[in-house]
Amino acid sequence: MERRVLLAVLLSFVVLYGYQLLFPPPPEPKPAAAGQQSSPGAATAGSPQSASPAPDITQRPPPAEAESGQSSPASATTPAVTGRDIVVENPAVRAVFTTRGAALKSWRLKKYRDAAGEPLELVATHAPPGSPLPFTLATDDPGVSNTLASSAFTPNADALTVTAGTRTLQFELKDASGIEARKTFTFSASQPYSVGVTAAVTRGGQSLPITVEWGPAIGSGIVQKSRTYNPPSQPIVYQDGTVSRVSVDKIPAQPVYEGAFKFVGVDDHYFLAALVKPKQQTVRVAYQPLVVPIPGDPNGAHYVSWSARFPLAPKDETYFFGPKNIDDLLAVSPDLNQAIHFGRFLDWLVIPLLRSLKWINGYVGNYGWSLIILTMLINLAMFPLRHKSVVSMRKMQEVQPEVKAIQDRYSKMKMSDPARSKMNVELMNLYRERGVNPASGCVPMLLTLPVLFAFYSMLSVAIELRGAPFIGWIHDLSSHDPLFITPVLMGVTMMIQQRMTPSTADPVQQKMMLVMPLVMTGMFLWAASGLVLYWTVSNVWGIGQQMITNRLIGPAPQRTVRPPAERRVKRVGGGRTDQAKGNQ
């Protein structure tokens, strides 16, 4: 029984942290040589927060000019222009489009902040010259592509504010060489992070296949080592009912994906840039990694550049560019919530937990206190299971001296000795006589593990905790405790709870278990403070529940184990046999 309990406890820890080892985030791409970093369209995987000032992302020359220093024949009639800004605002986003190429040069999220406390910029801030801005149009003809990227489009509005319904922003281009292009962006107040894109390009009246280039994604591209969960950007593909996250170092092996997608794009831990449910059956998406040197930063910025080629002119194709907030994702598509990596087979439990946390926070207004309340409610629901487990362990503790006596009697026998099988028979008879079920202490504990795993998964990916303050020194529940107070408190409460819990372990096993709080404290030092807070509150609740249970069931009775000869005495009728009297 004790081995099973110990195994259950160790298994919970191994699964929680071993999962990260078995399914680690994609490794950081190694910095490429300087000559390999200028390829247009490469993208970054990055942190949502920028640690250094971003260069002016609006001054990128078109790809052809950046590479050769000379314009193509088509661009000779359409000299590069600076372009003017067209601002589009809704309650959640401030977007800036430039008439030069009719592309997106800024997409700031008003509800999320960077390291400087400013609205978070999701357009790549360290993209090198020559890389396209999001929604840049290209064709199979490099000359036409250069014209589309460097020419000034004519907008139908100088600014746009979306407060209700839908609004459109249209750009048009008519080139002297016969190139005509039209690009329309549709914005919806109910879906603030999505954009509908319609585009058409003709030359001499003939329609051309269009590639919508996004360029590097997402944000600063800087992977901040101080954050617990901050993997670099990576391609994400939802095709044929499966979500695939491709590590950056595997992009060269398969840079192109083609077919029908539920969604496809690039994401990092908290944000997503994706094409959602393309209306055309066949779309060709290409990826390319990019590492950008940054002065003073040896790691540079890491991006993943991507583009989508449409065989026919895209019409009202939906792009999502924003946070991986489950409500915002589901508002765009019922499949888009798969972009949140809840872990395998846990969606059914993680999503209700996350919705419960957000519902409580709607009343409390602080995610730290909301997390404490949710933890208490869950522990209250599991009170009967844990109570039953403790009662069963107490019964096992009561019969442990007799169990030890039976085991000692057979300890000198070899495992292959047939007589040793009688030990199990005696143990089962003992359990039956005392009304003890060896598994009843383990099963309730195992039933609580899915909730533990689901909570761990939720707190690992929930963007709601990003930058969410709690009290005092904890300013970000998604980052570690800067003073390491909560991990130490968690270790202390874990040790107290462990000492209060009934144990049938031998002295060696008990010493091993005493080391566990120290090991867990070390593992939690750099864990998200929200996760540590949940575990600490659970420990405190467990201590209180143990005190209540101990009061209900009373102290454990002290039993004296009878000698083996006395245990073999059998009652005959109402009296004892002569052998029994002799033994007395």
MARLO-722985 format. One record per residue (C-alpha): y, z, x. Coordinates in Angstrom, 2 decimals. Layout:
% MARLO-722985
R       yy       zz       xx
R        Y        Z        X
...
This chain:
% MARLO-722985
R       yy       zz       xx
R     0.00     0.00     0.00
R     2.44     0.98     2.76
R     1.72    -2.23     4.60
R     2.53    -4.20     1.48
R     5.81    -2.36     0.94
R     6.76    -2.81     4.58
R     5.85    -6.49     4.34
R     7.98    -6.91     1.20
R    11.00    -5.31     2.86
R    10.64    -7.29     6.07
R    10.03   -10.48     4.09
R    13.34   -10.11     2.28
R    15.20    -9.86     5.57
R    13.25   -12.68     7.18
R    13.83   -15.03     4.26
R    17.55   -14.26     4.02
R    18.30   -14.89     7.65
R    15.36   -17.01     8.65
R    16.44   -19.56     6.04
R    19.53   -20.23     8.11
R    17.33   -20.81    11.14
R    14.90   -23.10     9.34
R    17.66   -25.07     7.62
R    20.63   -24.72     9.97
R    23.92   -26.48     9.38
R    24.27   -29.76    11.25
R    24.98   -29.18    14.94
R    28.38   -30.09    16.25
R    28.53   -33.57    17.71
R    29.10   -33.55    21.42
R    32.48   -34.93    22.50
R    32.18   -38.61    23.15
R    33.63   -40.41    26.10
R    37.24   -41.46    25.78
R    36.30   -45.09    25.50
R    34.02   -44.37    22.54
R    36.53   -42.50    20.40
R    38.82   -45.23    19.22
R    36.55   -46.86    16.70
R    38.31   -47.12    13.37
R    36.81   -45.43    10.44
R    35.17   -42.55    12.26
R    35.41   -39.23    10.52
R    35.61   -35.54    11.18
R    33.71   -32.64    10.09
R    36.00   -29.84     9.97
R    37.25   -26.58     8.89
R    39.49   -26.36     5.89
R    42.15   -24.73     7.97
R    44.17   -26.24    10.77
R    44.67   -24.23    13.92
R    47.25   -26.51    15.58
R    50.19   -28.60    14.36
R    49.08   -31.89    12.86
R    50.55   -35.16    14.15
R    52.41   -37.44    11.80
R    49.55   -39.09     9.94
R    51.78   -41.76     8.44
R    52.48   -43.66    11.64
R    49.04   -45.15    12.24
R    49.27   -48.86    13.08
R    46.84   -51.17    11.35
R    43.46   -51.46    13.06
R    43.94   -54.90    14.57
R    47.28   -54.00    16.13
R    46.03   -50.68    17.41
R    43.13   -52.29    19.27
R    44.69   -55.41    20.69
R    48.42   -54.75    20.66
R    48.91   -58.15    18.96
R    48.91   -59.16    15.33
R    46.40   -61.58    13.88
R    47.51   -64.97    12.53
R    47.57   -63.62     9.00
R    49.71   -60.65     9.97
R    52.21   -62.88    11.74
R    53.68   -63.79     8.37
R    53.53   -60.17     7.18
R    55.09   -58.01     9.90
R    54.24   -54.31     9.88
R    56.58   -52.17     7.84
R    57.21   -48.46     7.72
R    56.74   -48.15     3.98
R    58.24   -45.62     1.64
R    56.65   -42.62    -0.01
R    55.54   -42.36    -3.63
R    54.89   -38.76    -4.67
R    52.34   -37.94    -7.37
R    52.11   -34.35    -8.57
R    50.00   -32.36   -10.97
R    49.52   -28.58   -11.27
R    46.84   -28.59    -8.55
R    47.75   -31.41    -6.13
R    50.75   -32.94    -4.42
R    49.78   -36.44    -3.30
R    51.87   -38.84    -1.26
R    51.10   -42.56    -1.25
R    52.78   -45.01     1.09
R    53.73   -48.53     0.08
R    52.51   -49.68     3.51
R    48.99   -50.67     2.62
R    49.25   -48.83    -0.72
R    47.22   -46.01     0.81
R    47.08   -42.24     0.52
R    48.78   -40.42     3.40
R    48.80   -36.85     2.08
R    46.74   -34.87    -0.43
R    47.74   -31.21    -0.48
R    45.95   -28.63    -2.62
R    48.44   -26.20    -4.11
R    45.86   -23.51    -4.87
R    44.36   -23.40    -1.37
R    46.10   -22.45     1.86
R    45.74   -23.31     5.52
R    46.07   -20.90     8.44
R    49.87   -21.09     8.25
R    49.89   -20.24     4.56
R    50.91   -23.76     3.52
R    49.18   -25.87     0.85
R    45.97   -27.21     2.39
R    46.07   -30.82     3.61
R    42.80   -32.72     3.08
R    43.82   -36.08     4.56
R    42.71   -36.11     8.20
R    45.52   -34.56    10.24
R    44.18   -35.43    13.70
R    43.06   -38.99    13.02
R    43.74   -41.29    16.00
R    45.96   -44.40    15.78
R    44.06   -47.31    14.33
R    42.08   -45.36    11.79
R    42.71   -46.29     8.15
R    44.24   -44.03     5.54
R    42.23   -43.28     2.38
R    42.10   -46.13    -0.18
R    42.97   -48.79     2.41
R    41.59   -52.17     1.27
R    39.63   -54.47     3.56
R    37.67   -57.70     3.21
R    35.14   -59.57     5.30
R    38.02   -61.49     6.90
R    39.75   -59.38     9.63
R    43.00   -61.29     9.18
R    43.16   -60.56     5.47
R    42.24   -56.93     6.13
R    45.07   -56.63     8.63
R    47.54   -58.05     6.12
R    46.39   -55.63     3.43
R    46.73   -52.66     5.80
R    50.14   -53.53     7.27
R    52.07   -55.09     4.38
R    54.39   -53.35     1.97
R    53.12   -53.26    -1.61
R    55.46   -53.06    -4.56
R    54.92   -49.94    -6.72
R    55.61   -49.68   -10.45
R    57.16   -46.22   -10.05
R    59.03   -44.22    -7.42
R    57.34   -40.95    -8.39
R    54.80   -39.70   -10.89
R    54.23   -36.33   -12.53
R    50.97   -35.75   -14.40
R    51.17   -32.82   -16.81
R    49.17   -34.17   -19.76
R    46.92   -37.11   -20.54
R    46.61   -39.88   -17.93
R    49.18   -41.70   -15.82
R    48.82   -44.79   -13.62
R    50.40   -45.87   -10.36
R    50.14   -49.58    -9.59
R    50.80   -51.44    -6.33
R    51.06   -55.22    -6.01
R    51.23   -57.59    -3.02
R    51.92   -61.32    -2.85
R    51.79   -62.74     0.66
R    53.21   -66.05     1.80
R    49.78   -67.06     3.10
R    48.34   -66.99    -0.43
R    46.93   -63.46    -0.34
R    47.43   -61.48    -3.53
R    46.33   -57.90    -4.07
R    46.62   -55.35    -6.82
R    45.68   -51.70    -6.63
R    45.86   -49.23    -9.54
R    45.39   -45.48    -9.35
R    44.70   -43.49   -12.51
R    45.37   -39.75   -12.65
R    44.19   -37.31   -15.34
R    45.67   -33.90   -16.05
R    42.23   -32.59   -17.04
R    40.69   -33.71   -13.72
R    43.38   -32.94   -11.13
R    41.18   -33.64    -8.10
R    39.90   -37.06    -9.17
R    41.43   -40.53    -8.96
R    40.41   -43.69   -10.76
R    40.68   -46.74    -8.51
R    40.92   -50.38    -9.63
R    41.52   -53.08    -7.03
R    41.46   -56.86    -6.69
R    42.15   -59.20    -3.76
R    42.40   -62.99    -4.00
R    43.17   -65.71    -1.47
R    44.14   -69.05    -2.81
R    43.07   -67.87    -6.25
R    39.55   -66.99    -5.06
R    38.38   -63.38    -5.50
R    37.14   -61.62    -2.36
R    34.63   -58.77    -2.01
R    36.45   -55.52    -1.34
R    35.77   -52.58     0.94
R    37.63   -49.39     0.12
R    38.11   -47.61     3.42
R    38.59   -43.88     3.50
R    38.83   -43.31     7.20
R    38.30   -39.89     8.82
R    37.45   -36.95     6.58
R    38.13   -34.07     6.01
R    41.27   -32.06     6.86
R    41.99   -30.78    10.35
R    38.54   -31.58    11.73
R    38.60   -28.32    13.70
R    35.52   -26.13    13.48
R    36.77   -22.56    13.65
R    34.30   -20.36    15.47
R    35.72   -17.19    13.95
R    34.59   -18.09    10.45
R    31.08   -17.24     9.30
R    30.48   -20.41     7.30
R    32.27   -23.39     8.77
R    30.00   -26.30     9.68
R    31.55   -29.65    10.55
R    31.98   -32.45     8.04
R    28.90   -34.51     7.28
R    27.82   -37.41     5.07
R    26.46   -36.39     1.68
R    24.44   -38.82    -0.45
R    23.01   -38.22    -3.92
R    20.57   -41.04    -4.56
R    17.25   -41.29    -6.39
R    17.53   -37.71    -7.64
R    17.86   -36.19    -4.16
R    20.90   -34.84    -2.34
R    20.83   -35.67     1.37
R    23.15   -34.05     3.89
R    23.06   -36.01     7.11
R    23.83   -34.22    10.37
R    26.42   -35.97    12.49
R    24.05   -36.66    15.38
R    21.74   -38.59    13.02
R    24.40   -40.99    11.73
R    23.72   -43.64    14.43
R    20.09   -43.81    13.32
R    21.14   -44.70     9.74
R    24.86   -45.46     9.46
R    24.59   -47.49     6.22
R    23.37   -46.51     2.75
R    23.08   -49.05    -0.03
R    22.15   -48.88    -3.69
R    23.08   -46.90    -6.78
R    24.47   -43.41    -6.22
R    25.23   -40.38    -8.35
R    27.84   -39.66    -5.72
R    28.33   -40.45    -2.05
R    30.91   -39.42     0.52
R    31.72   -36.72     3.08
R    31.89   -32.96     2.65
R    32.33   -29.81     4.66
R    31.50   -26.27     3.59
R    34.15   -25.98     0.90
R    35.63   -29.45     0.22
R    34.42   -32.90    -0.78
R    35.62   -36.50    -0.64
R    33.25   -38.68    -2.66
R    32.80   -41.79    -4.75
R    31.31   -40.60    -8.05
R    28.85   -42.68   -10.08
R    29.90   -46.16    -9.00
R    29.88   -48.52   -11.98
R    28.45   -51.31    -9.83
R    24.72   -51.11    -9.27
R    24.88   -51.90    -5.56
R    27.42   -50.29    -3.28
R    27.26   -50.33     0.51
R    28.51   -47.16     2.20
R    28.98   -47.03     5.98
R    29.48   -43.94     8.14
R    30.65   -43.44    11.69
R    31.24   -40.20    13.65
R    34.42   -39.60    15.60
R    35.57   -36.91    18.02
R    39.30   -36.73    18.66
R    40.62   -34.94    21.77
R    43.23   -32.28    21.05
R    45.39   -30.86    23.85
R    44.50   -27.26    24.48
R    41.29   -27.43    22.43
R    38.16   -28.28    24.46
R    36.12   -29.02    21.34
R    38.58   -31.43    19.74
R    38.52   -32.49    16.11
R    35.30   -33.74    14.52
R    35.36   -36.30    11.74
R    33.10   -38.68     9.85
R    34.71   -41.96     8.84
R    33.35   -43.72     5.80
R    33.94   -46.73     3.58
R    32.44   -48.25     0.42
R    31.94   -52.01     0.02
R    31.91   -53.37    -3.54
R    30.37   -56.81    -4.14
R    32.74   -57.22    -7.09
R    36.28   -55.99    -7.50
R    36.13   -52.22    -8.17
R    37.31   -51.34   -11.67
R    38.18   -47.76   -12.54
R    35.87   -46.30    -9.91
R    36.16   -42.52    -9.68
R    36.86   -40.71    -6.43
R    36.80   -36.93    -6.12
R    38.93   -35.32    -3.42
R    39.10   -31.56    -3.66
R    37.38   -28.17    -3.60
R    33.72   -27.63    -4.36
R    34.58   -25.44    -7.31
R    31.81   -25.72    -9.87
R    34.17   -26.06   -12.85
R    36.23   -28.78   -11.18
R    33.08   -30.64   -10.15
R    31.49   -30.51   -13.60
R    34.74   -31.70   -15.19
R    34.27   -34.98   -13.32
R    30.48   -35.41   -13.54
R    27.49   -33.25   -14.58
R    25.79   -34.29   -11.33
R    28.66   -33.45    -8.99
R    27.82   -29.73    -8.86
R    24.91   -30.74    -6.63
R    27.49   -31.07    -3.87
R    27.42   -27.26    -3.62
R    24.52   -26.26    -1.41
R    23.07   -23.34    -3.36
R    19.75   -23.59    -1.57
R    16.47   -24.93    -2.79
R    15.21   -23.85    -6.21
R    18.02   -21.33    -6.76
R    20.50   -23.29    -8.90
R    19.08   -21.84   -12.12
R    20.04   -18.33   -10.99
R    23.02   -18.88    -8.67
R    25.14   -20.77   -11.22
R    24.96   -18.01   -13.89
R    25.80   -15.43   -11.21
R    28.78   -17.48   -10.06
R    30.03   -17.97   -13.60
R    29.65   -14.24   -14.25
R    31.67   -13.45   -11.13
R    34.46   -15.80   -12.20
R    34.43   -14.40   -15.74
R    34.80   -10.83   -14.46
R    37.56   -11.91   -12.09
R    39.43   -13.37   -15.05
R    39.96    -9.78   -16.21
R    40.10    -7.95   -12.86
R    42.10   -10.41   -10.78
R    40.50    -9.39    -7.48
R    37.26   -10.95    -6.28
R    36.38    -7.88    -4.21
R    36.43    -5.55    -7.22
R    34.84    -8.28    -9.35
R    31.99    -8.46    -6.84
R    31.54    -4.68    -7.00
R    31.43    -4.72   -10.81
R    28.93    -7.60   -10.89
R    26.74    -5.83    -8.30
R    26.71    -2.66   -10.41
R    25.84    -4.58   -13.57
R    22.95    -6.35   -11.85
R    21.64    -3.10   -10.38
R    21.91    -1.49   -13.81
R    19.79    -4.29   -15.28
R    17.20    -3.77   -12.52
R    17.19     0.03   -12.91
R    13.86     0.13   -14.83
R    12.10    -2.02   -12.25
R    13.30     0.05    -9.34
R    12.55     3.30   -11.17
R     9.00     2.14   -11.81
R     8.63     1.16    -8.16
R     9.81     4.60    -6.95
R     7.49     6.42    -9.39
R     4.55     4.33    -8.20
R     5.40     5.03    -4.58
R     5.60     8.76    -5.37
R     2.09     8.65    -6.84
R     0.89     6.86    -3.75
R     2.56     9.51    -1.63
R     0.69    12.23    -3.53
R    -2.74    10.74    -2.88
R    -1.95     9.69     0.69
R    -3.65    12.74     2.33
R    -6.88    11.91     0.52
R    -6.50     8.24     1.38
R    -6.03     9.20     5.02
R    -9.14    11.39     4.91
R   -11.25     8.53     3.57
R    -9.85     6.13     6.18
R   -10.55     8.63     8.98
R   -14.17     8.97     7.87
R   -14.70     5.22     8.38
R   -12.34     4.73    11.31
R   -15.08     4.71    13.94
R   -17.07     1.99    12.18
R   -16.68    -1.59    13.23
R   -15.05    -4.02    10.86
R   -18.30    -5.99    10.71
R   -20.33    -2.91     9.69
R   -21.52    -3.37     6.04
R   -21.09     0.36     5.46
R   -17.34     0.00     6.01
R   -17.04    -1.86     2.70
R   -17.77     1.47     0.99
R   -14.32     2.65     2.11
R   -12.62     0.23    -0.26
R   -14.91     1.37    -3.08
R   -13.98     5.01    -2.48
R   -10.28     4.12    -2.30
R   -10.39     2.22    -5.58
R   -12.28     5.10    -7.24
R    -9.63     7.49    -5.98
R    -6.81     5.31    -7.33
R    -8.59     5.05   -10.69
R    -9.11     8.81   -10.96
R    -5.44     9.52   -10.19
R    -4.04     6.66   -12.28
R    -2.44     4.92    -9.30
R    -1.95     1.15    -9.08
R    -1.45     0.11    -5.43
R     0.45    -3.02    -6.46
R     2.80    -1.34    -8.94
R     5.15    -0.26    -6.18
R     5.40    -3.74    -4.68
R     5.63    -5.98    -7.74
R     8.90    -4.53    -9.13
R    10.43    -4.82    -5.67
R     9.36    -8.46    -5.35
R    10.83    -9.26    -8.76
R    14.26    -8.23    -7.49
R    14.10   -10.55    -4.47
R    15.16   -13.74    -6.33
R    18.36   -11.98    -7.39
R    18.94   -10.89    -3.80
R    18.44   -14.43    -2.49
R    20.61   -15.91    -5.23
R    23.42   -13.47    -4.48
R    23.19   -14.30    -0.79
R    23.32   -18.04    -1.52
R    26.23   -17.67    -3.94
R    28.34   -15.60    -1.56
R    27.61   -18.05     1.26
R    29.05   -21.10    -0.50
R    31.41   -19.85    -3.23
R    34.85   -21.31    -2.53
R    36.26   -18.62    -4.82
R    35.87   -16.16    -1.93
R    37.65   -18.43     0.56
R    40.87   -16.65     1.48
R    40.33   -14.10    -1.31
R    41.69   -10.68    -0.26
R    40.10    -7.36    -1.18
R    41.86    -4.23     0.06
R    43.67    -3.17     3.19
R    42.30    -4.90     6.25
R    40.01    -7.36     4.38
R    42.14   -10.44     3.75
R    39.34   -13.00     3.36
R    36.02   -12.21     1.69
R    34.47   -15.37     3.16
R    35.13   -14.18     6.72
R    33.76   -11.19     8.61
R    35.31    -7.74     8.48
R    37.85    -7.78    11.35
R    37.45    -4.01    11.92
R    33.66    -3.96    11.30
R    34.07    -0.98     8.97
R    31.98    -2.33     6.09
R    28.98    -3.35     8.27
R    28.83     0.14     9.79
R    29.16     1.70     6.33
R    26.37    -0.56     5.13
R    24.10     0.61     7.96
R    24.82     4.29     7.22
R    24.10     3.92     3.49
R    20.95     1.97     4.26
R    19.71     4.76     6.51
R    20.46     7.43     3.87
R    18.68     5.43     1.18
R    15.69     4.90     3.46
R    15.35     8.63     4.14
R    15.46     9.40     0.40
R    12.82     6.84    -0.56
R     9.22     8.12    -0.82
R     7.14     6.91     2.09
R     3.45     6.93     2.82
R     3.85     5.44     6.27
R     2.43     7.04     9.38
R     4.87     8.44    11.98
R     4.83     5.19    14.02
R     5.72     3.07    10.98
R     8.43     5.51     9.94
R    10.06     5.24    13.37
R     9.94     1.46    13.10
R    11.65     1.60     9.72
R    14.40     3.84    11.13
R    15.35     1.00    13.47
R    15.87    -1.39    10.56
R    19.35    -0.09     9.58
R    20.52    -0.60    13.16
R    19.12    -4.14    13.22
R    20.71    -4.98     9.87
R    24.06    -3.58    10.98
R    24.03    -5.83    14.03
R    23.12    -8.85    11.90
R    25.90    -8.14     9.39
R    28.71    -7.63    11.90
R    29.71   -11.28    11.65
R    28.56   -11.91     8.10
R    31.03   -12.67     5.32
R    32.68    -9.44     4.20
R    31.87   -10.34     0.58
R    28.16   -10.34     1.39
R    28.44    -7.04     3.30
R    30.36    -5.55     0.38
R    27.59    -6.55    -2.04
R    24.89    -5.04     0.17
R    26.83    -1.80     0.71
R    27.46    -1.32    -3.01
R    23.76    -1.98    -3.67
R    22.85     0.70    -1.12
R    25.22     3.23    -2.68
R    23.80     2.44    -6.11
R    20.29     2.83    -4.71
R    21.16     6.26    -3.34
R    22.47     7.36    -6.73
R    19.46     5.92    -8.53
R    17.10     7.65    -6.10
R    18.77    10.99    -6.82
R    18.41    10.43   -10.57
R    14.78     9.38   -10.22
R    13.96    12.37    -8.02
R    15.48    14.67   -10.63
R    13.50    13.00   -13.42
R    10.10    13.07   -11.72
R    10.61    16.34    -9.82
R     9.48    17.20    -6.29
R     6.27    15.78    -4.95
R     3.35    18.25    -5.37
R     1.68    19.47    -2.20
R    -2.02    18.72    -2.16
R    -4.63    20.13     0.19
R    -7.34    17.74     1.14
R   -10.81    19.17     0.65
R   -13.47    18.77     3.32
R   -15.69    15.71     2.92
R   -18.72    17.83     1.91
R   -16.80    19.48    -0.89
R   -15.63    16.11    -2.23
R   -19.25    15.04    -2.54
R   -20.03    17.90    -4.91
R   -20.97    16.69    -8.36
R   -20.72    18.60   -11.53
R   -24.00    18.84   -13.48
R   -23.53    19.87   -17.09
R   -21.10    22.84   -17.11
R   -21.99    24.25   -13.68
R   -22.35    23.30   -10.04
R   -25.49    22.39    -8.11
R   -27.01    24.69    -5.56
R   -25.69    22.44    -2.84
R   -22.16    22.95    -4.12
R   -22.63    26.73    -4.18
R   -24.02    26.62    -0.67
R   -21.04    24.69     0.55
R   -18.76    27.29    -0.94
